[in-house]
């Protein structure tokens, strides 16, 4: 074998090696990307049976303030970008009422400062039982190891114009509402509590005997440490990398 043939073989082997690495890297990145979407906190499906009205009230109150409900969660070791929140709402009156709210910081275990207001994806008024989908006008980063509150309210303070936030179904009886089913968080996110205010957020109390029906979605923040695929995914990617290397070496030899 002359020097030219040796050089060509070395070049082929190097190209095969780099191609195998590229294939393995793309496989791992694709696996990580597939794990990015998360439902970070969710209740059971809402109870929408008859009669409708088994709900926690938000909106108007007798003292012209606003009744509000806020859901708290604490992020885990990686930051995420808020995607959307779905809340199951029922109109308690015969008039359309706008749903308002937003994402708040934590202040001593209660909602603190408003970070971003919600913008309903669906029409902004509620006329019946409604799975209201809420987003923010600009991306909101949910920082690692930080507590946030997702607050909902009705746009009017009139005591005759209120919205009801439906309870989830009973785990043991889908035809009945549940007042004690705690939402499920996706680790490492943790559920904190649900808080209720009757005076536009001046004071808060724990919803000790009830929960509401909702879902909160987020994706892994692009600026955060890349997601680590599950061990099984890594093992499959490693096998693919080895097989790819062998096949490519044979192809170029």
N, C-alpha and C positions, 0 to 999 in steps of 0.2 A: 504494500500500500504506500503510495507516494505522499508527499507533504500536502498536496492539494486535496487528496481524498480524506486525509486525517483532518484537515481544517474544515472540510465540508461536513464530516460526521460530527465534529465538535459543535459546529454551528447549528446543525439539526438538533442535537441533544439539548443545547441551550434554549433553542426556540421551543422545543417540547416541554422543557422544564418551566419556562416562563408561561407558556400556554396553560399548563396544568395548574400553576399557582393562580393564574387569572381566573380559571374556571372555578377553583375552590373558593377563591375570595368572593366571586360573584354569588356563588351558592350560599355562602355564609351571610353576605349582606342581604340577599333576598329573604333568607330565613328570618333575619332580624327585622327586616321591613314588615314581614307578614305578622310579626308579633306587636306592631306598634299600636294598632287600634285597641282601645280599652273601654269597657263600661266600668267606670271606677266605683260607682255606687248606685244601687238599684233596690227598689222595694219589690214586693210581689205585684202582679198585675192588679189594676184597680177593680174595686167592686162597683159595678154599674147596674146592679139589679133594681127591681122595683120594690118599694119606692126609692127613687134617687134622692139624695139629700143627706146620706150618711157621710158627713164631711166635716172638716175643720174650717171655720169661717175666716175669710180674709176680706179686706176692703173696709166698708163703713162700720162705724161703731156709734154707740149712743152718746158719746161725749165729743162727737165730731172729729175724733182722731181716726187713725187707720189701724185696723187689725192686720198683723203681719205674721208670717211663719217663715222661719229660716232653718235650713239644713246645714249642719256643720260636718266637715271632714278634714282630716289631717293627711297631707301627702306623705309618701314614703321617701326613699333615698334618691329618687330621681324626679326631676321636674317634668311637667307635662303641659300641653297646650289645651285649654278648654275648647271643646267642640260644640256641644249643645246640651240642653237640659229639656226633658219632657216632663210635664206635670199634668196630671189628670184633674181637670177643673169642671165644676158644675155651676151654672148660673142660678143663684138663689132667688132671683127676681124675674120679672117679665121684660126688663130692659137690658140692652146690651151694655156691658161694662168692660172697659179695657183692662187687660192684665199687665201689671208693671212689676219691676223688681230688678235685681242685679246681683253681682258677686261682691262680697264685702270681706275686708280683713277681719281678723279676730281681735277682740278687745275684752280681755278678762273672761273668756268663755261665752261672749255674745258677739253679734255683728258689730263691727267697728266702722271703718271708713269705706265708702263705696269705691270699688276699683273700676267697675264697668257696668253699665245698665244693660238689661236684656232688651233684645229686639225680637218680637215674635216673628217666626218664619211664616206662620199661618196668619190669616186675617186677625187684626189686633183686637177684635171684640169677641166676646164669648156669649153665645146665645143658647147653648145647651151643654150636655156633657161633652168635653172637648179635651183631646190630647194635645195640649199646647206645646209646641216646639219652640224653644227659646235659644237664641244665639247672642253674641255680642258684636257690635259694629267693627271692632278691631280685635286682633288676637290677644288673649289674656294668658300669660304664663302662670301656671300654678307651681310655685317654687317648691323644691324638695323640703321636707320636714317643716312644713308651714300649714297652719290651719286657715281654712276659708269657710265662708258662710254664703249659701245660695238662698236669697230672700225673695219671696213673692208677696204681692200686695194687689189690691184693687185700686183703680185710678180715682175713685171717688170716696169721700169720707161720709157720705150720707148713710145713716143707719138702715135705710130702706133699700140700699143698693150694695149687696154683698155677693161675693163669690165663695163657693165651697170647694175646698181641696179634698178630693175623695180619699177615703181610706183604702188600703189594699184588701184583697180577699183574705178570708180566713184560711190558713194553711191546711186545716182539716176539713173545711167545708167551703168549696168555691162559690156556693150560692149565698154566702153570708159575709159581711164585712168583718175585718179584724181590727182590734184597737191595740194590739200588743205585739205586732210582728215587726221586728227590728230590721231595717235595711241591711243588705249584704254588700260589703265592700270588697274590691279586688285587691289583694295584698300586693304591695305593702301599704296601700291606702287604708285608713281606718275611719270608721264612722264615729262621730263625736256625739251628737245629740240633735234633737229638733227643739227649737225654741219658738215661743209665741209671745207676741206683744199686742196689747190693746190700746197703747197710747203712742202710736207712730214710732215705736222703737226707743222710747225714753226708758222703759223698763222691760225686762224680759223674764219669762219663766219657762221652765222645762215642760215639754209635753210628755208628762210622765205616763199617761194612760192612753196614748194614741200615737199613730204614725200616719204618714200620708203617702200617696202613690206617685212615684216619680222614677226617673232614670237620668244619670249624669254621665256624659261621654267625654273622653279626652284622648289625645294621642301623645306619645312620647315627644318631648320637646327636641327639635332638631339641634339645638345648641347644647343639649345635655349629653352626658356620657352615653355612647351608643348602647342600645339594648343588647344584653347577652342572651343568645338563644338558649333554649332548654338543652340539658345534657343529651337527650335523645336526638335533637336536631344537629347538635355539634358532632355527634358520633356518625350520623348519616353523611354529613358534609365531609368528614374526615375520610370515610370509606370512599366517597365519590372522588375525593382528591387523589387518593392512592391509586384507584382504578384508572382515573384519567391519566395519571402520570405513566402508568404501565402501558396503557394503550397508545399514548402519544409517543413514548419511547420506541415501541415496536413499529409505529407508523413511520417514524423518521430514521430508523436504523436500516 
